[in-house]
Amino acid sequence: MEPSKRSEVRRLPERGDYDPQTINSILDEALICHVGFVADEGYPVVIPTIHARSGGTLYLHGSPASRMLRSVKNGAEVCVTVTIVDGLVLARSVFHHSMNYRSVVIFGRPREVDDPDEKMRALEAVTEHVAHGRWADARLPNDLEFKGTTVLAIAIDETSAKIRTGPPGDDDEDYELPIWAGVVPVATTFGTAIEDPALRDGIEAPGYVTDYRR
Amino acid sequence: MEPSKRSEVRRLPERGDYDPQTINSILDEALICHVGFVADEGYPVVIPTIHARSGGTLYLHGSPASRMLRSVKNGAEVCVTVTIVDGLVLARSVFHHSMNYRSVVIFGRPREVDDPDEKMRALEAVTEHVAHGRWADARLPNDLEFKGTTVLAIAIDETSAKIRTGPPGDDDEDYELPIWAGVVPVATTFGTAIEDPALRDGIEAPGYVTDYRR
């Protein structure tokens, strides 16, 4: 995929990655994204929300009353950023401290999804993004809920990933310093499920809950 | 703290929290933030970066070549958003699925930190934000590195937190459904440190690495 002027990684270009498989894997692993848009008054707003990818499309959803969805559904520009932190990079020098991370930035103008089939598939994708298998178990949206949800689609084409991996990179003369250096791995982990206190007796947690993984 | 029109939580206002202690604790626990700004061409950009809080000020830092820092250091408006995901909320209905989370949004116009003392303290705060104790161990910035780092300060006053906790909230009639419901806890965890392959012999990892916590 060729980057556009704005999606090209210009700072530390060696960290840029434009491979759709790489970009998709980051989008799929990350639980949430941060959506940036420009408010009517001209200032930037950044909102965390759940996303889901289906093919080359990223879906966002929410209440029709959501300010973010109201602001961008008529084709305003957005920037969707997804970030996974993989490690704290402790160099010998303060200056070379860093993080290992995988991030994706997508620029685009969302369209509101009106087609009922696409909209239902998008809601399925969002649900499955959070818990794979949940769509088959949960009560599906009724008419009121379906109409009471706004779904936006953004083409994943003006996009790039930025990735840092590996040990710290210190200045040559600093390697002799008696200072520990290395990486503290960072991960998102999922604990033992807490069942709803109002859960009916005799309902076992499904496998995608007891053995949750991404 | 009284919210402004734009920092007030209007969607689901019961989730809004304006207590500075609550806001500070979220800013301090979160490893990174997402900074939104408006590019010269008018479109939104969202960049992940490390932040640090010192009193009522949030500091960002980076290379003078960073587009984000260049764009906002002359007083352009930013929105800094910090998000900690605490749980996946699986309701009986797809519609009531949610997440437990703690987020903070700060609106403001950064000022570039020119005063050398404040700038050095800000770099210390950023280093200590990532690994408490590191500033005392690492090689401190030399003149070239100090001048080659841009530091921005944002007053934490136009801000709000938004928090969801607890079990799912389903519609009354759905509690009888034979569907499991509950919360899958989500946490950021820190693994066993991987020492730099180039580490000199005989240097032990410090306690803030072997027993890393936030």
Interface residues (C-beta under 8 A of the other chain):
Chain A: R6 R10 R11 L31 I32 H34 V35 G36 F37 V38 A39 E41 G42 Y43 P44 V45 V46 I47 P48 I50 S63 A65 S66 R67 E77 V78 C79 V80 T81 T83 V85 G87 L88 L90 A91 R92 S93 V94 F95 H97 M99 Y101 S103 V105 F107 L123 T127 V130 A131 R134 W135 D137 A138 R139 L140 P141 N142 E145 G148 T149 P167 P168 D170 D174 Y175 E176 L177 P178 I179 W180 A181 G182 V183 V184 P185 V186 A187 T188 T189 F190 G191 T192 A193 I194 E195 D196 P197 A198 L199 R200 I203 E204 A205 P206 V209 Y212
Chain B: R6 R10 R11 L31 I32 H34 V35 G36 F37 V38 A39 E41 G42 Y43 P44 V45 V46 I47 P48 I50 S63 A65 S66 R67 E77 V78 C79 V80 T81 T83 V85 G87 L88 L90 A91 R92 S93 V94 F95 H97 M99 Y101 S103 V105 F107 L123 T127 V130 A131 R134 W135 D137 A138 R139 L140 P141 N142 E145 G148 T149 P167 P168 D174 Y175 E176 L177 P178 I179 W180 A181 G182 V183 V184 P185 V186 A187 T188 T189 F190 G191 T192 A193 I194 E195 D196 P197 A198 L199 R200 I203 E204 A205 P206 V209 Y212
